[in-house]
Amino acid sequence: MVESNEIPGFSVLETLGHGARSTIFKVKDTKDNVFALKQVVKKGDADQRFVDQAILEHQVASQFKHPALRQSHKIIRRRQLIKLSEVLVLLEYVAGYTIEQRRPRNMMTLCMICKEVAAGLEVLHKKGFVHADIKPNNIMVTEEGQVKIIDLGQSCTKGTIKPRIQGTPDYIAPEQVRRRRITPQTDVFNLGATMYWLLTNQHAPTLIPKGTPGVSLKTDQHNERKARPPRAMNPDVPPALSSLVMSCIEHEPSARPETMYRVRERLDLAINQTDRDGSTAMINVAESDHQAV
């Protein structure tokens, strides 16, 4: 394993975060270009999936130059005695914050952020891929206000049936839990669940909410629970936005908006309702929550 201050060809400026078998650094190359560098270390055979996710992230993200999609520039594979021991992924450095760290305080800001996310996902879908892990921690806003979708490590081609359950419990779509085909409607659910949390400070019901000790697909008890519409909890939520969120988190993929283009259209309706009311309608965020913008 390469030490954090000993990555050949790069100067490590700071550590940005840690994940399963991975660390992300802010680095500078010999030409003073700044990047994010993800270091994934394989300590045993069980870690191969983390290496595979890093490789996949590069393979997908390197195909795009859309402003809402974080780009991957290069992948470096390192070996010990011919065995792959480490992967380094050189990513676009994003100076900003996730919308989990800083939640949008008003409806207009939320709608504009989610519209940019939908635009980025639309590009991803047209190329034949699904992100499959949209959540507040994977959506960033830069210091200049640009929205960035990050972490494509769980992405896949449309129609993929994954060999195991992958996703984040509080935002995961039913078809991800049931290991059925992953489609653009999976991203629609994930984005809808993200909007639901941003608007209500509660998580939309999923089949395996965080903290559930196991997954029972016999009763689907969580699937039967219905979410309360965001507007029922906050009357300042525009009707079009509340309706969109509820459509996005329908459990049957066919009942959700068909495309991200349609999601953007409906977000435009919500923006128009907010603007027509002359309102900067606030989102109820508890004082103990992360800083909002």
N, C-alpha and C positions, 0 to 999 in steps of 0.2 A: 504493500500500500504506500502510495506517495504521500509524504507529509504535506500539510496545507501550505507550507512555505517553500516547497520543493517540487513545483510543477514545471518541468523543463519548457522553456519558451514563453513562460508567463510569469508575471509578478502578481502575487495574491494581494489584493487590496483589503478585502474583508470577507468574512464568512456570512453568507446570506441566509442559510437555513440548512436543516437536516431532514432526511427522510429515511425510509427503510433501505439500509445499505448504501445510502447516498449522502453526499454533501454538495451544496451549491456555493460556489465562491464568486465574488466579483474579482475579475482579473484584468490585467493589461498586458498586451503583447509588446513585442520589441518596437513596434511602430506607434505605441501609445494608444492603440485602439482598445476600447473597453468592452468586455463581454461578461456574460454569466457562464460559468463553467461547472457542469454537473459531473461529479466524480462518483462512479458506482463501482464498488469493490465486491468481487466474488470470493467469499471465504469457503464456500462449499457448494455442493450440487444444488442445495435448496435455494441458493441465491441466484440461480440461472434466470429465474423469471424477472428479477429486477434488472439484470443485464439486458434481457430481451426487451423489456419496456423502454429502456434507454435507447437501444438501437432503433426500436420502432418509432420513438419520438423523433429521432433525427430523420429517419426515412420519410416520415409524413411531413414534418414541419419544414424540411429543406425544400419542399416542392412549392411553397407559398411565399409570396411577398406582399400579402394583403396587410394593411396597417393594423387590423384588429387581430392578426394571428402572429404570435411570437415565432420568429424564424430561427431555424437551426443552421449553423454555418459549416460545421465539421464534426466528424467523429474520429476518435483516436482509440484504437484497441491495443492493449498492452498484455503481454504474455509472460508467464514464468514456466520454463521447461515445456514449451510449446502449448501449454494450456492457457486459455484466456483467463486473466486474473483481474482485469480492470478495464473499464470503459470511461472515456472522457468525452462529454458532449459539449461543444462550444455553441452557446445560445446567444441570441440577442439579449443585451442587458436592458432591463426595464426598470427605470428609476420611478418608483411610485408606490402604490399600496393596493392591497386587495380590497374588494368590497366587503369582505368579512372584517377586515381591520378598520375600514372607514366606510360606514354604511351611508347610502344616499339619504339625506334628511327629508327631501320633498319629492312629490310625485313626478314633477317634470324631470328632475335629475335622474331618478330611477328609470323612467321611460326612455330617456335619451341613452343611458348606459346600456340598457337591455336591447335597444334597437341596434346599437353598434355590435353587440354580441351576436344578435341574430344575423346581421349582415356578414360577419366573419364566418359563422357556422354555415350560412348559405353557400359561401365560396367553398368551404370544406366539403359540403354535401355534393355540390356539382362536380367535384373531382372524384367522388365515389367513396369518401370517408365519413365516418361518424366519430365525434370526439369521445362520447360515452362516459365523461366524468365532469360535466359542467356543474359547478357549485361556486359559492361565493369566494372560496379560497383560490379558485382557478380563473378568476376574472380580476384583472388589475386595471387601475387607472393611473396613467403617467402624470408627472408633474405638469405637463402641458395639457392634460385633459384627454389624452388619447386612451381609448379602451383597448386592452390586450387580453386575448384568451391565451392561457399558458397551459403547460403540462399535457402534452398529447400522448403520454405513455400508455394510456388505456384505449387509444383510438384503434379503429379497425375499419375494414372495408364494409360497405353496406351489405346486409344479409348475413354477416358472420354469426355463428353460434359458438360462443366461447366455451372452452372446456371446463371452466369453473366460474363461480359468481365473482364478478368484478364490479366495483362501483362504491360510492360513498353512501352508507346506510340511510341517512336522512334525506337524500336526494335521488336515490336509486329508483329506476323504473321497474315495474312489475316484470317485464320481459327479461330484464337483466337478472333478476332473482330466479326466474323460472328457466333461465338458460334457453331462451328462444331467440329468434333472429333479432339482431341489432340493426335498427334503421334510423333514418333522420328523425322519426317520431320519438326515438329514445332521447335524443338531445332536446326535443321539444319538452318532454316530461322533466328532464333535469333542469332546464331553464325555468319552466313553470314552477317547480319546487323551490328554486332559488328565489324567484320573484315573490312567492308566497311567504318565505321566511323574511325577506326584506320588508314586506308590507305589514306582517302580523307579529313578528318576533316569535312565531311558532313554526314548527315543521309540518309540512303536509304529510298525511299518513302514507307510509310505505310498507312493503312486506317485511322489511327487516330494519325498523328504526334503531338508531344507536342505543346500545345497552341491552338489546334483545339477546338472550343467551343462545338461541338457536333459531333455525328457520323451519317453520312448519307449513308445508304447502298443502296439507290435507284440509285444513280448515280455512286458511287464508283470512284469519281474523282481522288482520290489519288492512287487508284489501277491502273488507266490507265497511270499514270505518269511513265516513264521509267527512271531508274537510268543510269547515264553515267558510263561506265566501269571504274574502278580505273586506268587502264593503260592509258585511254584517258586523265586523269588528271595528271598522273605522269608516264612518259615512263620508269622509273626505276622499276616499278612494274612488276615482272616476268609474262609473258603471262599466265602460268599455274595458278598463284595465282589470277589474274584478272578474268580469266575464271571461276575458282572455286567459287569466291565470287558471280559472276553474276548467276551462277547455284543455289547457296544456297538461293538467295533472289527471286527466281521465285515465282510468286504468287500461282501457282497450286502446292500443295505438291508433286504430282506425277512427276513433272518436276525437282524436286530437287534431289541431291544425296540420294540414298535409305537408306544408313546407315552411321554411323560415321566412320566405317572402310573404306568406300569409300572416305570419306572426308580426312582421314589420308593419304590414298594412293595419293590423289591429292595434298595434302600439301607436301608430299615427292617429287613429281615432281617439285613443286615450289622451294623447298629447293635445289634440284639438279640444277635447272636453275640458282639460285642465286649463288650457289657454283661454278658452271662451269664458270660463268662470272667473277669469282674472285672478286665479288662485295660485298661491304657492303652498298648496295643501301639505301639511306636515305628516310625516310618518311617525307613529307612536314607537319611539325607541327608548327603552329603559335607560335611566341615567347611568347605570353600571355597565352599559354596553360600550363597545368600542367607539372611538371618535367617529362622528358622522360628518358628511360634507353636503 
